[in-house]
Amino acid sequence: MKVSVVVPVFNTGEHLSRCVESLLGQTLDDYEVIFADDGSSDGTETRLDELAAEHDRVRVIHLPPSGGPGGPRNVGIDAARGDYVYFLDDDDWLGPEALERMHAMAVRNEADIVIGKMVGHGRTVPRAMFRQSRDRADVLKDALYGILTPHKLFRRSFLDAHRIRFPEGSVRLEDHRFVLKAYFRAGTISVLADYPCCHWVRRPGSYSRNRPDPAHYYGALREVLDIVDGHVEPGPDRERYYAHWYRGKILKRLGEKSFLEAPPDYRRAVYDEARRVVVERFGESVDLRLPFRMRVRAALLRADAHDDLFRLVEAERGVTVATTLDGLRWDDDRLVVRFTARLVYADGTPLTARDGRWEPPVPLPIPADMLDVTGEGRRLDLYVRRREDSADHPLPVTVESSGVFAMSGEAVIDPAADPALRPGAWDFVARLDAGGWIAERRLEGGGVKIARRGLLVPYRTDNGRLSVRVLASEGERVRTNGPLLRRAIKKIPGARRAVRRMRA
């Protein structure tokens, strides 16, 4: 057997439907699905048994409640018959060709791990690691640590040979510990970036959304750092690994909406535990590997400036990007899009800098030199997002101008030269990364109008944003009566009858 898909399940209910549908609709010819039921009691367990009775490729293993996904995943690994194992959560789903494409890449490259492109639904997926496919990827160079969930294809004999298993029970960062051990022992890791394999969904009430005990959470983080220490010598490489968790699990966490809206005593407990682990494990040299925004937070945390830090993160709350369509034009049958993106606070006020130094929205007790943002890297991207499944596709962008917190550029969309641009509706999404603030937003359409040409039909949506329809052929007819027109026709007596007569 080629692949075993292991899905830990607990009281998923109706949210299981799309996951099941995607698993039964795979194009791979030889695979199985193992549902490891962690003591469900809401009827999910009965539905799983019915699925197993209807489909030969479905197996169900009923387990007593363990409190976390690690134990059920381990049971799935031990029961798997496939050469490769893929882990999927019960509220996520796969693209139809996901298993077939990932398995083919694994066999072609003799890979121990294949990371298929992930699409976030209510979740943020790192862009860097999926910019292009790689037969042999490097964990540091290609930023594979950017996503440490187990949504990956693993060679089963590789996991067994190195005794790689998940921590069990109600534990945190169990996926980081599993994937990190696998990364350090893998001979070849491949990245499949040209097909949306896994659709990663954020569901309210899921295990990962529960508020963790601060001491337990940061104890788990120490165990992750211990794994790094066991495989990477002190120096620049270890600092790069450390910076990843410093940024994502400590500094970023202190500014998240769910944390800021938690009770004050919980916020204080998290702050105290976070500062304790920083003092214990993170040398000040790691701060230099953080983006500007996080270096400022790190300075306040190290100085134990609790009140100043939280005034800052509250003021930063809701920082987003404002987008502007500056122009559209045709270059033969290619559509050229000129646009601008700038970082703004929640009230729409732009972020500003004077003499290359950020002007923070609140006074900060740190040296002025620490506010120098001139040396920071900046990146401007424009994606088209497929309406059908929210999969993103990057467009080539030429940057025309660049400020500290604003950039302008020109992008080209050409379906004739890019087979990934399948027929259908696509929305334009601008993304700006400046100073460590990363935000994306649909491109505002303005009042620009341009006729269709070739395979492309650009248009403004009802809410004034730019979209484009990719046609299957130049002769394809396009309906122009949009939602607003249809609603208007319904309100006019006799209008619908008149429209039918005109069409006839």
N, C-alpha and C positions, 0 to 999 in steps of 0.2 A: 504493500500500500504506500502511496506517495505522501499524503499529508493527513495528520490528525488535528482537528481544530478543537481546542479545549475551552469550554465556556463555563466559568463558575456562575452559579445562579442562586439567588436568594430573594424570594417574594417579589419577583419582577412584574408579575401580572401582565397587563396589556402592553407594557413597554417591550415585551419579548418578541412581539409579532414581526417587526421589521428585521430583527436579528435573525430569526428563524427563516424568514422568506429569503434573505440574502444568502444564507448558508445553503439552503436547498437549491438555490438557483445558480450555483457555481458551474463554470464551464470545464473545470478539471474533471478528468474521467475516473479518478481513483482516489477517493478520500473518505474520511469518516468525521462525524461530529460527536463529541463527547460532552454532554451536559453534566457537570458535577454539581448536584443540587445540595446546597449547604443548609438543609433542614427547612425548606420552604413549607409554609403552612397556610398560604392564601389561595390555594388552588393551582399554583404554578406547578407543583409536583405532579398533579394529575394530568395536566396538559402535556408535560414532558413525556409521561408514560404513553399517552395517546400518540404523540409524535413518533416515539420509538416503535410503536406497534404498526404505524402506517409507513414508515420509511426504514429500509434496511440499513442505511448508512448512519442512522441516528442511534446513539447509545446513551443511556441515562444511569448515573450512579448516585444513589441516595445516601447522604451522609448526615450524621448528627450535626447540629449547629456548631460552628467553630468560631464565629465572630469576625471572620476576615476571609479574603479570597485566596490567601497563600496555600492553606491546606487543600481546598478543592482543586487548585491548579496542580499541586503535587500529585494528588490521586490521579488526575487526568494524565499527567506525564507517565506515571507507572502503568496505566492501563492502555496507553496509546500503542497502535500497531503501525502507524505511519513512519516513514523514514524521517519526516520532518514534523514538527509540532508548531502550531500557530495558536497564540492566545488572543481570545476576543472576550470582551466583557458583554454582559447580557443585554445592555441597552445600546450597544454599538452595532454597526453593520458593515458588510463588505461590498465592494464593487463586484459585478458578475465575473470578471476575469481575474480577480485578485489572486486566488490560489494558483491558478494556472500560470500566470506571469511570474509570481514570486518563486514557484517551484522550478520553472524553467531557468530562471536566473541562478538559483542555488545550484542546480545540476551543472549548468554551463561553467560556473566559476568555482565549483567544488567549495561552496561557501558554508561556513558554520552558522552564519546569521544573515538573513536578508531583511532589510528594513523597507517595507513598502510605504509609499506616500500616504500620509494621513491628512484627512480633511477635518477641521474642527467645526463642531456645531455647538455654539455656546462655550467653546474652549479655544485657547490660543495654541496654535501649532507653530513651532519654529520654522522660519522660511529657509534659513541658510542651508540646512542639510538636504532640502528637497529641491534645490535650484537645478540640479542635473543628476542623472543616474551615474553611478560609479560602480564598476565591477569590483574594485578593491579600495575601500574607503579607510581613512585613518580617523581614529576616535577624536584626536585633538584637532588636526588640520581641517577635518570636515565637520567639526562640531557635532559629533554623534551623541555627545552627552546632553544635547539640547532637548532630547525626548527620551526619558528613561522608563516609560511605561512598557509593559511586555508585549505590546501589539507588534510582534515581529515573528518571523519564521526562523525556528531554531532546529538544527540537526539533532535528532533525538539521541543518537549514539554519542554525540559531543557532550550533551548535558549529562548523560549517564557516566561517561568516562571521567568527567571532572566533578561528578557528584554535585552538580549545580541544582539547587532546589530553593523554593521560596521559604522565608521565615513564616511560621504558622501562627494562627490565633489572631487576636485583635491587636495588630501591630501596625505601625506606620512606616512608610518608605520601604515596604517589603519589595516593591517592584524595583526600586533603585538598587537594592542590595543584590537582587537576582541578576538584573541586566548588567550591572557593573562587573560582577564576577565573570559573566559570559564575555563581555567586551575584552577584558584583560587576558582571557585564555583562548579567544578565537584566533584561528589561523587566517581566515578571510571573512571580512564583513562586506556585504554588497548593499547598495542603496538603489531602489527602483523608484525613480522620481517622475516618470512620464505617464503614470496611470494612477488615479486615485484608488488606492487599495482599501484603506480603512476609514470609515466615517466615525469619528470619535465624538460621542454625545455627552453633554453635561445634563444630567437628570436631577431635579430637586430630590433631596432625601437619600441620594446614593452614599455609599460608604465613604468615599473620598471627600464628601461635603460636610460630614459630621465634624463638630468642633473638637480638635484633639486636646488631650491633656498636655500642657506645655512641657513639663519635665519628661514625659514619655516621648513626645515628638522630638525634642532636641537630644534626648538619649539615642533615639534611632538615627539622628543625623550624625552623631559621634561614631556610630557603628559604620555608617557609609564612609566617613572620612578614614576610619581604620582600614577599610578595604583599599582605599587609595594609597595610604601609607605603606601597605603591604606589597604594593606593586610598582610604586613610583618613588624614585629617590628624591630627597629634598632638593628644591631648585625651581627653575621657571616652569617646568611641566606640571609639577605638583601644585604650584601656585595657580596655574590656569584651571586645574580641576577644582581647587578650593574656591576660586572666585565664582564658579558656576553656582555652588550651593550658598555661598555668602550672599550673592545677589538675589537668587530666587527664593531661598527658604528662610532668609533672615530679613534682609533689607526690604525687598519687595513686599514680603508678607506684612510688614509693619504699616504698609500703606493701602492694603487691600480693603475693599468696601466691607466685606464680611467681618474683618478684624476691627475696623473702626466703629462698626455698629454693635460690637459685642459689649457686654457689661464692663464697667471700668476696672473691677477687680481682676477680670480675666485678661484684659489688655495689659494691666500692670504685671501679671504673672508671666505672660508671654515675653514682655519686654525684659524682665529680669532674667529669665532663662536664656533668651537670645543673647543678651550682653554677657552672661556667664560663659557661654560656649565660644563667643568671639574672643574673650580674654584668654580662654584656655587654648584654643586651637588655631586662631587666625592671626598670623603675624601682620604687622602694619604694611609689609611689602605686598601683601595680597590686595590691599586697598588700591594700589597703583594699577591693578589689572581690571578694576571696575570701571564702568562708564561714569562720566562726570556726575550725573544725577545721583548715583549710588555712592560715589565717593563723598559727596556732601552729607548724605545720611550716615555713612560710616564714621565720619569725623564727629558728628553729634552723638552717635551711640558710644563711641570710645570715650568721649568726654563726659558721658553720663548726663547729657543735657536733655533729659526726658521731656520737659515741657516744650523746649524749643523744637525738638524733633517732631513732636506731634502737632505743633502749630504748623510746621512746614508741610507734613504729609496731608493735613487737612486742607491747606491752601492749594496743594497740588492735585487734590482729589478732582477727578473729572477732566484732567488735561487731555485734549483731543487734537485732531487736526482739522483745519478748515480747508476746503478744496475749492478751486476755481477752474473752470474750463476757459482757457484763453483763446482757443481757436481750433477749427477743424478744416482740413483740406485734403484733397485727393492727390496722390502721387501714382499715376496710372490707376490700378485697381486697389492700391493700398491706401488705407485710411491713416492719416497723420493727426495725432492728437497733441495739442499743446496745453499744458496745465500748470498750476501752481498749488503747492501745499504748504501750510504754515501751522506751527503749533500754537494753540490758544488754551487759556484756562477755561473752566466750566462756564463762565459768564461771557465767553467770547473775546476777552481781552488777550491780545497777543503776548507771548513770552518775549522779553526784551533783554538786550545786552548793551552795555556801554563800555567802550574801549576794550571790547573782547571779554568783558566780565558779565556774567549773568546777574540781573537785578532780581533777586528773589522777592516773592510776594510778601514775605514777613522778615523782620530783622533776624540775623543769624549771628551767634557769637563765635564766628570762625574767621581766620585771617582772610583778607580780601583776595590774596593770591589764590586761595582755594576755589574762588568763583570764576577763575579764568577758564573759558570754554573754547578758546581759539584752537587748541590742538586736538579737539575731538573729531572723530570721523563722522561723516554724514552720509546718508544714503536715501535716495528717492526711487521708489518703484511704482509702476502702474501694472495692475493685474486686471484681467477680465475674469469674472466669476460666473460660472455656468449656472443659470437659473434652475436647471433640472436637479442638481445635487450639491450646489455650493462649492464645487471644485474650482480652485484658482489656477490660472495659467499666466505666467509672467510675460510681459511684452518688453522688447528691447527699448531702453530709455536713454536718450542723450540729454545730459544736464546742461541747461542753458545759463542758469544763474544760481548762486548759492549764498545765502546769508547764514547767520548763526542758527536761526530757528525757522527758516523758510527756504524753499528751493523751488525752482521752476525747471520744467523739462519738456521734451518732445518724445512721444512714443509712436510706434508703428504697429498696426495690426494688418496681417496679410494671410488670410486663410488658405490661399492658393499655395503658399510656401510653408504652411504650418499645419500638418495633418491633425494636431491635437485640438485645433479649433473646429470642433464638430458642429454640424448644423443645429441651430437653436438660439435661444436668447442668452446674451451675455451682458453682465453689468460691469462697468468700469469702477475699479477700487484703487484709490491712491494710498500709498503707505510712506510715511516719513519717519526716519530714524535719525534723531539729532540729540546729542548730549545724553543719550540713554533714555530719552522719552521716545517711545515707539507707539505710533497711532496710525490707524487706517480709517478710511471713510469713502463712501460712494462719491464719485465725481459729480459735482453739481453741473447740470447741463446748460444753465444760463439761457440765453435766447437764441443761441446759434442754431441755424437750420442748414441742412445739406442734403442733397438728393442721393438716392441709392446709386450704387455703382458696383458692377461685378457681382461678387458674392456677399456684399455687405449692405445692410440697411441700418444706418444710424438713426436714432430717434431719442426724444426726450420722454421720460416716463411721466405718469400723472403727477408725481411729486417733484418734477423738475430735474431729475438726474439723467445722466447720459448712459444709454445702453445701445447695444447693436445686435441685430439679428444676422446670424450667419446662414446663408442659403445653401441648400444642397446642390443647386444649379442656378445659372444666371437666368433661366427661364421660369424659375419658380415664382408663382403668384404670392403676393404678400397682402394680407388683409390689413387695411388701414383704419378700420373703425375700432378705435381703442375703447377701453372701459368707460371713459368719460362720455364718449359719443353714444355708446350703448345705453348708459343710464339716462342720458338726455332724451333719447328716442322713446324710451319707455314712458316718459312723463308727458309726451305730446299726443293728444288724441288722434288716432288714425295714422300716426307716423310709421308704426311698424308695418301696417298693411301697405302703405305707400312704398316703403323700402322693398318689401317682397315683390311688389309689382315691377319696380325698377329693375331688380335683379332678374326677374323673369324676362 
